[in-house]
Amino acid sequence: MKVKDVLSWLDGLAPFDSAEDFDNVGLLLGDAEAAVRGVTFGMDVTEALVDEAIAHGDGLIVAHHPFIFHALKRINYNDPQGRTLLKLTENRLCVIAAHTNWDKAPGGVSDSLAQAIGLTDVSAPDAFLRLGTLPVPLSPAELGGLIRRSLHIDARCYPASDAPIARVAVAGGAYGEGYALAAASGAQAFVVGEVRHHELLDACARGLTVYDAGHFPTELPGVMSLYERFLADATRAGWPVKAHLHFQPPYAGALLAP
């Protein structure tokens, strides 16, 4: 395989031209003609992920978040991003980002989050938001326990009331602004990766219970889904390539043990 073959595979799942205008997706570093014997999947191109890719002998990284997002005006080899970039180039690693195109794709971040929580009858009020039904209604505290078991994090809960919750909207990552559409679509609770104070105020005023479950935990199911899809397709097609998943969060003590 070559890097361009992995790019083509990703484009078939989540077309790069479907990414938001502000985004930076596709091949961000490397050579599309380079041979690929191993791929490391992960959330962010951290130094720890790059070290793992090098240890496995993987020449390609497929990350959810773009390693290069804003313009780089200077590169300091003593800074974390500079050190990481130096390791990437010294080891001739290639980097692909599948960000907002994978957020909204079928089976992507939003769908994977809904599946992780166990929602049924899932619909899409917009590209990033998913709305579904719990198997049985739960109190705000009980739904918090379900999120803990599903995402391995204690989500911060902002209950609008103590009423049982049946309809839940979810959005991975920083999509707190989706609260208004979630409420208008009939959701009683909204599970999201990041939410702002003024969004919380209005959400609770609309009767919407909000769970701030963290950017990394809410998007990790989508990264795992992409990795598992690659393994399945590689096995089915007989691609001569191995794959590894880096799921270590960039901070300590935030995620609970499965």
Secondary structure, DSSP 4 states (H G I P E B T S, - for coil): -BHHHHHHHHHHHS-GGGS-TT---EEEES-TTSB-SEEEEESS--HHHHHHHHHHT--EEEESS-S--S------TTSHHHHHHHHHHHTT-EEEE--HHHHHSTTSHHHHHHHHHT-EEEE-SSSS-EEEEEEEEE-HHHHHHHHHHHHSS-PEEE-S-S--EEEEEEE-SS-GGGHHHHHHTT-SEEEES---HHHHHHHHHTT-EEEE--HHHHHHHHHHHHHHHHHHHHHHHT-S-EEEEE---SSSS-SPP-
